[in-house]
Amino acid sequence: QLVESGGGLVQPGGSLRLSCTASRFTLEDYAIGWFRQAPGKEREGVSCISASEGSTYYADSVKGRFTISRDNAMNTIYLQMNSLKPEDTAVYYCNVLGAFGRGTQVTVSS
């Protein structure tokens, strides 16, 4: 089971760090993705990190602002989000092997 946390309400230009943890398997063994879904829009990929060498990918819309990372000791994947914009408002989900958690709401508003 995947559990996302760390969302909240933040002003434009602010930062949040999202976390994704798993209770029944080791995240270190898998590629992990972060997705988001804004109201009225389809779910879209935001970032992902590979299992072994830690290669990362970012959508153009977040490149330079978001950073994905692993803490294997904590069995946690992070998404550091800086310089947040109103268009980043969405429910954010982590994904492993096609399975999503329940998501965490991120709202960027003044």
Secondary structure, DSSP 8 states (H G I E B T S, - for coil): -EEEE--EEE-TT--EEEEEEESSS-GGGS-EEEEEE-TTS--EEEEEE-SSS--EEE-TTTTTTEEEEEEGGGTEEEEEE-S--GGG-EEEEEEETTEE---EEEEE--
